[in-house]
Amino acid sequence: MDLLIPAILSCAVLALIYSIYVSRSVLRAEPGTSETQAIAMTIQKGAQIYLNRQYKTIGIVGIIIAFLIGYFLSPFIAVGFIIGALLSGLAGYIGMSVSVRANSRTAEAARRGLAPAMRIAFKAGAITGMSVVGLGLLGIIIYYAYLMNSTIDQRLLLESLIALGFGASLISIFARLGGGIFTKGADVGADLGGKIEVGIPEDDLRNPAVIADMIGDNVGDCAGMAADLFETYVVTIVASMVLAAIYFMGPLQHLLMLYPLMISAVCIIGSIVGTFFVRVAADHKVMKALYKGFLATLIISALLIYGTTEWLFKKIMDGGLTDTLPFTQLNITVCAFTGLSVPALLFLITEYYTSSSYRPVKSIAAASVSGHATNIIQGVAISMEATALPLIVISIGLIIAYLNASLFGVAITATTMLAIAGIVIALDVFGPVTDNAGGIAAMAKFPAEARHITEILDAVGNTTKAITKGYAIASASLASLILFTAFAEDLAYYFPHIKVDFSLMDPFVLIGLFLGGLLTYLFGAMGMKAVSRAGEAVVIEVRRQFKEIKGLLKGTQMPDYSKVVDLLTQTALREMIAPALLPLLSPLILYGLIHTAVGPTQAFTAVGAMLMGTTLTGLLLALSMTSGGAAWDNAKKYIEAGHYGGKGSEAYKAAVTGDTVGDPYKDTVGPAINPMIKITTIVAILLLAILARY
């Protein structure tokens, strides 16, 4: 048992070493012509400036929260919060830094063929993926080992670990919102001001918003996504450790608290090996090549998890602890394998709803022939339909896990789902890198063959991004369920005289459910309106430049890109504050109001029910938005490929309108719901700790 922590630590370090090794390979690739490099450098500088300003803004909020946590709770809890926040920010920064350097190299590799371009884009994703899981596991295991050797009680240890997840969640929600508002404000403004009003191509240097659009891909889809998955990864592992601490005692408790970390550690090895299986075959099917790597990761991880579980149960039997264990080795292995199976099924379902090869996307493209309204109607319908199969799969997974090992089995299923995050993030970052590569190829006027390759990769990238977002929100819902259990257990521990029954016959349960459901929709509305305002400001600026800069449309003069970038930076940083504060303050306000009006029992009941309502509606809304948005985007690309009149047709214009609606769906609000539902629950747990002390 003493060797477990060093072994887990070694796997975390291995992930970081792998990231450094692969990054050197990407940076050695040919960066392209001087024109290509100039465009890439402009994107790189803009992304870095935005991210620096975003982190400064988040830092102010983070310092205030860390001080309050340290003052009202404990310095240990405050340190956990700071560690989570710093590592989440670092994960996001790595994601941005890798993508802005890989995009021009991917574009240049497209001149040589599909396989070289895909290889660089996927390696860029693998760097970010392994950095995220490496940093996440490293932060948890080091702080857990430190806390174990400190003279603190177990309750404070668990609260400190939860705070680590809270810090990661805070960075994630700001990064997702800020980056999403920036990128989609630029995207919507560029589409409406350039493609629709002026009739120029999507990635045209004459469009004043085109550089901001590409910067947004990096700060939103790369930095924001990396912070998002880091947060989900950390919170899920921590929640599983907390559940193990609640349900088990003595030596068994320590072993089972480390078990989620052991699963995450061996899956890092599985993910690293899986990356070497990503190779384009002679049929040139990119998605098939990516799936080979994912499938290899699942198989290798399953074998390693089986061996790890067998070793764990041998230790338990040697210690004579089997009598206190409510499940068998087979039970817990089934739970872990369920955690590997659910993402695989979600991948297939999401691909069906977002790939241009299948009915949903084709139906949106066909609806575009009738006009803008029918495109929107069909897109909304598909986004709603896309929630059904994922919810069924998640429900079946929950049943299997619960029947085998109760709520701890659910925790292991959720942990295993997130343990393969390294390879999943690699698939996600593949999307924005290929998107930017396509833009650079268009702006640098690459040959048609190279442009065709980047378009193929970009279409696949849209699907992989949607797959990852569905995976993240499904994992987040399970993590929130585990955290809710921790909330209920903490409530019973801190306030044994208060008996809370979450029966639907209790009006305060209904109030909590209604307000929790409302919270997600209000959060979504605030995010969508923020993108609308940002997009409107960009359209006005694009119109101004086309009107005032003579020769801009003819290409004899260049636009002022920095004006749009600065405009969006200020707008995104301003607009992200209010939605991010919503999940932070809502549990506190609800508790305060009901406690003052009625009493503590009803207040705790309403807050607990709010957590359930937020998780349920958050899962549905996020799945609908991420899948629906990607379907709208690929319907546009399907028409661009020559169907229904191709580029410039009336169907194409309708599809662009649908895409402008789908963009904030899939890249701003949908992904940001993921950290939102967990922040709400973590704040409620910390509220209990504060109330118990004061």
VOVEX-96885 format. One line per 4 residues: number of its first residue (from 1); their letters; for each residue y, z, x of C-alpha. Coordinates in pm, whole numbers, plus 50000, padded with zeros to 5 digits. Each point is the difference from the previous one (the first is absolute). Example, Ala and Ser with C-alpha at 12.3 -4.5 7.8 and 13.67 -1.06 7.14 Angstrom:
BEGIN
1 = AS = 49550 50780 51230 ~ 50344 49934 50137
//
This chain:
BEGIN
1 = MDLL = 50000 50000 50000 ~ 50236 50072 50291 ~ 49969 49638 50111 ~ 50096 49860 49659
5 = IPAI = 50376 50025 50047 ~ 49999 49827 50344 ~ 49771 49728 49860 ~ 50233 49936 49705
9 = LSCA = 50298 50006 50234 ~ 49829 49741 50224 ~ 49961 49756 49708 ~ 50369 50036 49914
13 = VLAL = 50094 49928 50361 ~ 49758 49704 50003 ~ 50189 49844 49709 ~ 50329 50027 50190
17 = IYSI = 49848 49859 50319 ~ 49863 49706 49801 ~ 50347 49939 49852 ~ 50159 49992 50346
21 = YVSR = 49729 49766 50130 ~ 50037 49751 49714 ~ 50381 50015 50010 ~ 49992 49878 50359
25 = SVLR = 49788 49706 49886 ~ 50250 49910 49725 ~ 50302 50029 50228 ~ 49837 49772 50257
29 = AEPG = 49981 49720 49741 ~ 50251 49715 50021 ~ 50320 50110 49815 ~ 50107 49642 49923
33 = TSET = 50300 49781 50069 ~ 50348 50134 50073 ~ 50098 49928 49636 ~ 49696 50186 49869
37 = QAIA = 50068 50295 50227 ~ 50367 50012 49895 ~ 49903 50022 49633 ~ 49737 50264 50075
41 = MTIQ = 50245 50204 50207 ~ 50255 49996 49718 ~ 49734 50132 49761 ~ 49890 50261 50253
45 = KGAQ = 50350 50135 50061 ~ 50082 50010 49630 ~ 49678 50185 49915 ~ 50056 50252 50277
49 = IYLN = 50360 50068 49896 ~ 49898 50051 49637 ~ 49706 50225 50083 ~ 50211 50215 50235
53 = RQYK = 50263 50049 49729 ~ 49732 50071 49739 ~ 49834 50265 50214 ~ 50335 50166 50068
57 = TIGI = 50059 50026 49626 ~ 49649 50132 49938 ~ 50040 50237 50294 ~ 50294 50175 49833
61 = VGII = 49795 50062 49684 ~ 49697 50100 50210 ~ 50193 50256 50206 ~ 50135 50165 49685
65 = IAFL = 49652 50019 49842 ~ 49842 50127 50324 ~ 50263 50276 50021 ~ 49942 50102 49638
69 = IGYF = 49621 50002 50049 ~ 50030 50208 50316 ~ 50240 50246 49834 ~ 49823 50048 49667
73 = LSPF = 49639 49959 50116 ~ 49910 50004 50371 ~ 50085 49834 50334 ~ 49634 49887 50015
77 = IAVG = 50045 49809 49674 ~ 50329 49853 50123 ~ 49834 49884 50324 ~ 49722 49833 49800
81 = FIIG = 50264 49820 49794 ~ 50182 49882 50314 ~ 49677 49876 50166 ~ 49907 49797 49691
85 = ALLS = 50349 49852 49971 ~ 50028 49906 50369 ~ 49655 49840 50018 ~ 50056 49809 49675
89 = GLAG = 50330 49870 50135 ~ 49833 49904 50327 ~ 49725 49814 49813 ~ 50266 49804 49812
93 = YIGM = 50189 49921 50318 ~ 49686 49871 50170 ~ 49925 49782 49696 ~ 50346 49844 50016
97 = SVSV = 50002 49956 50378 ~ 49665 49821 50003 ~ 50074 49765 49713 ~ 50338 49879 50127
101 = RANS = 49841 49901 50329 ~ 49688 49843 49852 ~ 50169 49769 49748 ~ 50140 49745 50247
105 = RTAE = 49677 50010 50199 ~ 49799 49930 49685 ~ 50229 49707 49917 ~ 49962 49858 50350
109 = AARR = 49622 50044 49988 ~ 49995 49797 49675 ~ 50086 49695 50210 ~ 49656 50037 50161
113 = GLAP = 49808 50056 49678 ~ 49898 50243 49727 ~ 49773 50223 50208 ~ 50257 50091 50274
117 = AMRI = 50270 50075 49743 ~ 49770 50214 49788 ~ 49876 50185 50306 ~ 50349 50111 50107
121 = AFKA = 50106 50099 49646 ~ 49686 50208 49952 ~ 50034 50166 50341 ~ 50353 50103 49905
125 = GAIT = 49860 50161 49687 ~ 49723 50172 50197 ~ 50258 50157 50235 ~ 50185 50154 49709
129 = GMSV = 49681 50102 49821 ~ 49846 50182 50293 ~ 50333 50162 50089 ~ 50030 50140 49648
133 = VGLG = 49649 50153 49986 ~ 50022 50114 50362 ~ 50331 50180 49950 ~ 49888 50144 49666
137 = LLGI = 49674 50144 50130 ~ 50167 50118 50321 ~ 50271 50189 49813 ~ 49759 50172 49762
141 = IIYY = 49737 50105 50255 ~ 50249 50130 50256 ~ 50199 50201 49746 ~ 49685 50130 49833
145 = AYLM = 49861 50114 50336 ~ 50333 50170 50077 ~ 50009 50175 49663 ~ 49638 50115 50042
149 = NSTI = 50094 50172 50326 ~ 50313 50161 49851 ~ 50005 50344 49845 ~ 50071 49879 49646
153 = DQRL = 49801 50038 49679 ~ 49812 49710 49848 ~ 50243 49953 49711 ~ 50287 49936 50243
157 = LLES = 49775 49766 50202 ~ 49929 49791 49691 ~ 50365 49997 49893 ~ 50097 49881 50349
161 = LIAL = 49751 49712 49977 ~ 50129 49907 49654 ~ 50354 49999 50140 ~ 49886 49752 50265
165 = GFGA = 49904 49767 49716 ~ 50333 50076 49829 ~ 50195 49890 50307 ~ 49805 49675 50016
169 = SLIS = 50054 49941 49629 ~ 50375 50052 50024 ~ 50039 49739 50274 ~ 49770 49766 49811
173 = IFAR = 50190 50005 49671 ~ 50333 49936 50172 ~ 49850 49728 50219 ~ 49833 49829 49705
177 = LGGG = 50310 50020 49782 ~ 50259 49917 50265 ~ 49797 49723 50156 ~ 49897 49868 49659
181 = IFTK = 50358 49989 49869 ~ 50115 49825 50318 ~ 49726 49739 50010 ~ 49993 49920 49630
185 = GADV = 50378 49999 49968 ~ 50003 49742 50278 ~ 49707 49806 49854 ~ 50142 49985 49648
189 = GADL = 50348 49914 50129 ~ 49865 49728 50231 ~ 49788 49848 49722 ~ 50270 50000 49732
193 = GGKI = 50294 49915 50225 ~ 49817 49743 50212 ~ 49697 49846 49832 ~ 50116 50013 49638
197 = EVGI = 50377 49951 50017 ~ 50034 49776 50307 ~ 49653 49846 50012 ~ 49925 50058 50368
201 = PEDD = 49650 50096 50127 ~ 49889 50363 50015 ~ 50021 50049 50377 ~ 50313 49801 50081
205 = LRNP = 50248 50111 50266 ~ 50283 49891 49771 ~ 49917 50285 49762 ~ 50213 50306 50096
209 = AVIA = 49728 50236 49873 ~ 49702 49846 50182 ~ 50016 50224 50308 ~ 50044 50312 49785
213 = DMIG = 49695 49890 49799 ~ 49788 49983 50315 ~ 50136 50329 50132 ~ 49902 50153 49666
217 = DNVG = 49640 49887 50039 ~ 49980 50211 50315 ~ 50180 50314 49885 ~ 49836 49999 49656
221 = DCAG = 49654 49848 50029 ~ 49931 50119 50357 ~ 50199 50318 50074 ~ 49991 50117 49637
225 = MAAD = 49633 49917 49957 ~ 49901 50174 50325 ~ 50184 50317 49897 ~ 49845 49972 49653
229 = LFET = 49639 49969 50118 ~ 50056 50265 50267 ~ 50114 50237 49727 ~ 49707 49919 49771
233 = YVVT = 49756 50037 50291 ~ 50138 50338 50104 ~ 50041 50144 49650 ~ 49645 49903 49899
237 = IVAS = 49841 50158 50308 ~ 50212 50315 49966 ~ 49922 50029 49626 ~ 49627 49973 50077
241 = MVLA = 50029 50271 50266 ~ 50185 50225 49754 ~ 49730 49948 49738 ~ 49729 50090 50254
245 = AIYF = 50192 50318 50084 ~ 50024 50090 49630 ~ 49634 49946 49913 ~ 49817 50125 50312
249 = MGPL = 50009 50311 50217 ~ 49913 50107 50354 ~ 49851 49760 50260 ~ 49915 49751 49727
253 = QHLL = 50367 49980 49909 ~ 50108 49896 50349 ~ 49726 49739 50026 ~ 50085 49844 49665
257 = MLYP = 50373 50009 50072 ~ 49925 49792 50309 ~ 49768 49762 49815 ~ 50283 49781 49859
261 = LMIS = 50138 49976 50353 ~ 49657 49905 50132 ~ 49973 49720 49744 ~ 50346 49873 50093
265 = AVCI = 49913 50014 50370 ~ 49678 49795 49980 ~ 50165 49748 49766 ~ 50259 49935 50271
269 = IGSI = 49712 49884 50218 ~ 49867 49789 49711 ~ 50343 49843 49943 ~ 50051 49916 50366
273 = VGTF = 49660 49830 50019 ~ 50072 49823 49671 ~ 50311 49832 50141 ~ 49783 49802 50243
277 = FVRV = 49818 49835 49708 ~ 50317 49831 49870 ~ 49946 49640 50104 ~ 50082 49677 49816
281 = AADH = 49688 49789 49950 ~ 49980 49621 49992 ~ 50084 50002 49626 ~ 50349 50140 50084
285 = KVMK = 49983 50258 49719 ~ 50242 50271 50107 ~ 49914 50255 49729 ~ 49631 49967 50085
289 = ALYK = 50078 50075 50366 ~ 50197 50311 49906 ~ 49726 50116 49765 ~ 49745 49974 50281
293 = GFLA = 50196 50257 50196 ~ 50034 50224 49696 ~ 49630 49975 49915 ~ 49900 50074 50360
297 = TLII = 50224 50308 49989 ~ 49831 50122 49681 ~ 49649 49957 50139 ~ 50070 50160 50337
301 = SALL = 50198 50285 49841 ~ 49718 50064 49752 ~ 49750 50034 50283 ~ 50229 50231 50196
305 = IYGT = 50076 50213 49693 ~ 49627 50031 49928 ~ 49936 50120 50355 ~ 50296 50239 49988
309 = TEWL = 49887 50148 49668 ~ 49646 50045 50130 ~ 50135 50182 50305 ~ 50220 50219 49777
313 = FKKI = 49708 50106 49779 ~ 49787 50076 50303 ~ 50274 50238 50118 ~ 50013 50154 49653
317 = MDGG = 49621 50049 49992 ~ 49995 50141 50353 ~ 50260 50253 49890 ~ 49799 50095 49692
321 = LTDT = 50284 49898 49768 ~ 49818 49767 49762 ~ 49962 50269 49730 ~ 50377 50006 49947
325 = LPFT = 50035 49620 49983 ~ 50013 49857 49645 ~ 49901 49646 50104 ~ 49749 49824 50224
329 = QLNI = 50042 49759 50288 ~ 49913 49716 49764 ~ 50267 50113 49752 ~ 50283 49998 50251
333 = TVCA = 49880 49675 50160 ~ 50013 49833 49660 ~ 50358 50125 49959 ~ 50099 49856 50338
337 = FTGL = 49832 49666 49931 ~ 50178 49988 49663 ~ 50324 50029 50196 ~ 49902 49688 50194
341 = SVPA = 49888 49809 49691 ~ 50309 50057 49783 ~ 50243 49826 50241 ~ 49761 49706 50036
345 = LLFL = 49993 49952 49622 ~ 50377 50047 49975 ~ 50046 49733 50267 ~ 49798 49748 49800
349 = ITEY = 50178 50083 49674 ~ 50345 49978 50158 ~ 49918 49670 50166 ~ 49893 49862 49663
353 = YTSS = 50330 50095 49840 ~ 50227 49896 50289 ~ 49838 49701 50172 ~ 50100 49647 49897
357 = SYRP = 49630 49907 49989 ~ 49937 50183 49672 ~ 50101 49999 49634 ~ 50279 50265 49988
361 = VKSI = 50232 49834 50255 ~ 49923 49651 49870 ~ 50083 50113 49646 ~ 50345 50121 50113
365 = AAAS = 50060 49669 50177 ~ 49894 49808 49687 ~ 50232 50214 49786 ~ 50290 49902 50227
369 = VSGH = 49986 49644 49865 ~ 50133 50128 49666 ~ 50291 50179 50163 ~ 50129 50325 50148
373 = ATNI = 49921 50220 49698 ~ 49634 49899 49976 ~ 49957 50062 50373 ~ 50135 50354 49956
377 = IQGV = 49787 50066 49690 ~ 49680 49881 50168 ~ 50080 50191 50319 ~ 50055 50325 49810
381 = AISM = 49675 49944 49810 ~ 49803 49946 50322 ~ 50159 50308 50161 ~ 49885 50212 49704
385 = EATA = 49652 49849 49998 ~ 49965 50065 50374 ~ 49982 50377 49942 ~ 49676 49995 49799
389 = LPLI = 49728 49931 50257 ~ 50149 50221 50276 ~ 50021 50295 49760 ~ 49638 49948 49895
393 = VISI = 49888 49986 50365 ~ 50198 50313 50089 ~ 49862 50183 49695 ~ 49640 49912 50089
397 = GLII = 50064 50112 50358 ~ 50139 50332 49873 ~ 49697 50057 49777 ~ 49753 49929 50283
401 = AYLN = 50186 50226 50242 ~ 50042 50285 49752 ~ 49637 49996 49885 ~ 49881 50018 50361
405 = ASLF = 50231 50262 50149 ~ 50260 50102 49740 ~ 50365 49983 50108 ~ 49912 50027 50368
409 = GVAI = 49799 49680 49955 ~ 50309 49834 49852 ~ 50195 50116 50307 ~ 49741 49847 50234
413 = TATT = 50008 49673 49804 ~ 50380 49988 50031 ~ 49987 50087 50370 ~ 49747 49726 50072
417 = MLAI = 50214 49749 49811 ~ 50292 50083 50230 ~ 49787 50034 50314 ~ 49977 49619 50025
421 = AGIV = 50379 49968 49975 ~ 50016 49854 50353 ~ 49838 49671 49901 ~ 50174 49996 49660
425 = IALD = 50346 50035 50157 ~ 49908 49719 50239 ~ 49945 49778 49694 ~ 50330 50113 49849
429 = VFGP = 50225 49939 50303 ~ 49836 49659 50032 ~ 50203 49907 49686 ~ 50362 50062 50112
433 = VTDN = 49928 49867 50350 ~ 49872 49668 49863 ~ 50287 49992 49747 ~ 50256 50032 50279
437 = AGGI = 49809 49751 50213 ~ 50024 49746 49720 ~ 50374 50062 49968 ~ 50057 49959 50372
441 = AAMA = 49790 49681 50005 ~ 50212 49859 49715 ~ 50333 50095 50156 ~ 49899 49866 50342
445 = KFPA = 49879 49677 49833 ~ 49642 50020 50127 ~ 49768 49701 49943 ~ 49847 49968 49653
449 = EARH = 49654 50096 50130 ~ 50126 50332 50136 ~ 50196 50068 49680 ~ 49688 49932 49795
453 = ITEI = 49808 50259 50203 ~ 50268 50267 49953 ~ 50005 49928 49624 ~ 49621 50050 49982
457 = LDAV = 50029 50329 50187 ~ 50296 50114 49790 ~ 49814 49940 49671 ~ 49705 50207 50129
461 = GNTT = 50246 50263 50122 ~ 50140 50043 49651 ~ 49652 50084 49876 ~ 49922 50240 50286
465 = KAIT = 50328 50185 49939 ~ 49913 50041 49632 ~ 49648 50117 50090 ~ 50138 50271 50229
469 = KGYA = 50250 50123 49743 ~ 49728 50031 49736 ~ 49782 50183 50252 ~ 50285 50238 50088
473 = IASA = 50086 50092 49642 ~ 49633 50049 49906 ~ 49960 50235 50297 ~ 50325 50174 49911
477 = SLAS = 49877 50072 49648 ~ 49686 50169 50137 ~ 50209 50195 50251 ~ 50228 50115 49718
481 = LILF = 49697 50115 49802 ~ 49887 50210 50297 ~ 50352 50138 50046 ~ 50012 50089 49631
485 = TAFA = 49683 50206 50050 ~ 50175 50175 50290 ~ 50298 50067 49770 ~ 49772 50155 49735
489 = EDLA = 49819 50212 50261 ~ 50328 50117 50158 ~ 50132 50090 49655 ~ 49694 50217 49936
493 = YYFP = 50026 50155 50349 ~ 50372 50081 49997 ~ 50034 50091 49631 ~ 49663 50134 49879
497 = HIKV = 50168 50160 49696 ~ 50114 49658 49872 ~ 49729 49808 49817 ~ 50075 49629 49966
501 = DFSL = 49784 49779 49779 ~ 50078 49629 50009 ~ 49889 49941 49643 ~ 50156 49719 49802
505 = MDPF = 50048 50250 49717 ~ 50271 50164 50213 ~ 50339 49835 49936 ~ 50112 50077 50355
509 = VLIG = 49708 49795 50133 ~ 50118 49709 49790 ~ 50358 50051 50119 ~ 49882 49993 50361
513 = LFLG = 49785 49691 49944 ~ 50286 49816 49828 ~ 50255 50090 50268 ~ 49755 49921 50282
517 = GLLT = 49936 49658 49849 ~ 50374 49951 49951 ~ 50064 50094 50364 ~ 49811 49697 50129
521 = YLFG = 50176 49759 49766 ~ 50342 50150 50075 ~ 49927 49973 50372 ~ 49895 49637 49951
525 = AMGM = 50313 49924 49799 ~ 50224 50144 50269 ~ 49824 49794 50267 ~ 50016 49676 49801
529 = KAVS = 50368 50049 49919 ~ 50072 50068 50367 ~ 49841 49667 50094 ~ 50193 49829 49720
533 = RAGE = 50330 50134 50130 ~ 49912 49913 50359 ~ 49891 49648 49900 ~ 50316 49947 49794
537 = AVVI = 50217 50102 50296 ~ 49812 49756 50226 ~ 50035 49713 49750 ~ 50376 50058 49983
541 = EVRR = 50022 50002 50380 ~ 49786 49685 50031 ~ 50220 49823 49745 ~ 50312 50107 50188
545 = QFKE = 49873 49865 50329 ~ 49897 49665 49852 ~ 50344 49975 49842 ~ 50213 50115 50295
549 = IKGL = 49807 49872 50305 ~ 50067 49627 50001 ~ 49708 49795 50123 ~ 49744 50277 49939
553 = LKGT = 49800 49800 49747 ~ 50005 49693 50226 ~ 49878 50207 50294 ~ 50305 49937 50221
557 = QMPD = 50092 50372 49991 ~ 49784 50310 50001 ~ 50017 50291 49752 ~ 50097 50358 50080
561 = YSKV = 49656 50165 49992 ~ 50130 50338 50119 ~ 50217 50037 49690 ~ 49695 49987 49771
565 = VDLL = 49797 50229 50228 ~ 50276 50261 50009 ~ 50053 49975 49625 ~ 49630 50059 49932
569 = TQTA = 49974 50282 50253 ~ 50277 50196 49831 ~ 49864 49925 49652 ~ 49639 50095 50084
573 = LREM = 50094 50328 50169 ~ 50224 50095 49709 ~ 49759 49898 49725 ~ 49687 50165 50142
577 = IAPA = 50132 50357 49972 ~ 49995 50056 49623 ~ 49646 49867 49929 ~ 49861 50195 50298
581 = LLPL = 50154 50326 49875 ~ 49838 49957 49657 ~ 49647 50119 50096 ~ 50148 50265 50231
585 = LSPL = 50208 50168 49731 ~ 49811 49933 49676 ~ 49732 50275 50033 ~ 50268 50252 50100
589 = ILYG = 50231 49910 49711 ~ 49720 49997 49742 ~ 49871 50339 50116 ~ 50348 50151 50000
593 = LIHT = 50092 49875 49653 ~ 49678 50105 49825 ~ 49975 50330 50188 ~ 50353 50087 49892
597 = AVGP = 49945 49891 49639 ~ 49645 50125 49936 ~ 49823 50162 50294 ~ 49796 49946 50319
601 = TQAF = 49665 49919 49833 ~ 50147 49711 49803 ~ 50198 49886 50302 ~ 49690 49982 50222
605 = TAVG = 49810 49824 49721 ~ 50268 49733 49963 ~ 50029 49941 50377 ~ 49622 49966 50038
609 = AMLM = 49984 49755 49710 ~ 50291 49806 50152 ~ 49790 49942 50312 ~ 49717 49854 49790
613 = GTTL = 50237 49777 49804 ~ 50169 49869 50315 ~ 49667 49918 50164 ~ 49863 49814 49698
617 = TGLL = 50304 49786 49921 ~ 50073 49956 50372 ~ 49656 49855 50062 ~ 50027 49756 49710
621 = LALS = 50357 49893 50068 ~ 49948 49955 50375 ~ 49683 49792 49953 ~ 50174 49787 49739
625 = MTSG = 50306 49941 50215 ~ 49827 49927 50330 ~ 49739 49760 49859 ~ 50240 49835 49754
629 = GAAW = 50267 49950 50264 ~ 49756 49837 50242 ~ 49868 49775 49721 ~ 50356 49882 49924
633 = DNAK = 50059 49930 50370 ~ 49682 49799 50047 ~ 50061 49808 49676 ~ 50321 49877 50162
637 = KYIE = 49811 49906 50316 ~ 49735 49823 49790 ~ 50270 49777 49851 ~ 50157 49953 50346
641 = AGHY = 49665 49860 50113 ~ 50053 49703 49766 ~ 49872 50116 49662 ~ 50202 49957 49678
645 = GGKG = 50266 49790 50171 ~ 50029 50187 50328 ~ 50322 50117 50164 ~ 50320 49922 49811
649 = SEAY = 49828 49953 49664 ~ 50095 50195 49688 ~ 49669 50188 50025 ~ 50090 50097 50357
653 = KAAV = 50339 50137 49891 ~ 49830 50207 49730 ~ 49749 50129 50257 ~ 50285 50102 50232
657 = TGDT = 50151 50202 49717 ~ 49665 50171 49943 ~ 49971 50070 50371 ~ 50341 50169 50004
661 = VGDP = 49872 50239 49732 ~ 49668 50050 50178 ~ 50159 50071 50339 ~ 50146 50344 49915
665 = YKDT = 49686 50067 49797 ~ 49764 49958 50295 ~ 50219 50092 50297 ~ 50239 50270 49880
669 = VGPA = 49899 50204 49696 ~ 49621 49954 49993 ~ 49935 50122 50357 ~ 50262 50278 49978
673 = INPM = 49815 50157 49704 ~ 49722 50083 50246 ~ 50191 50271 50195 ~ 50195 50097 49687
677 = IKIT = 49699 50141 49814 ~ 49887 50200 50303 ~ 50347 50138 50075 ~ 50023 50131 49642
681 = TIVA = 49670 50188 50041 ~ 50076 50133 50349 ~ 50341 50130 49887 ~ 49825 50180 49712
685 = ILLL = 49754 50163 50244 ~ 50282 50113 50231 ~ 50189 50129 49695 ~ 49709 50236 49930
689 = AILA = 50015 50130 50357 ~ 50375 50063 49973 ~ 49969 50177 49663 ~ 49718 50217 50133
693 = RY = 50219 50114 50292 ~ 50314 50062 49794
//
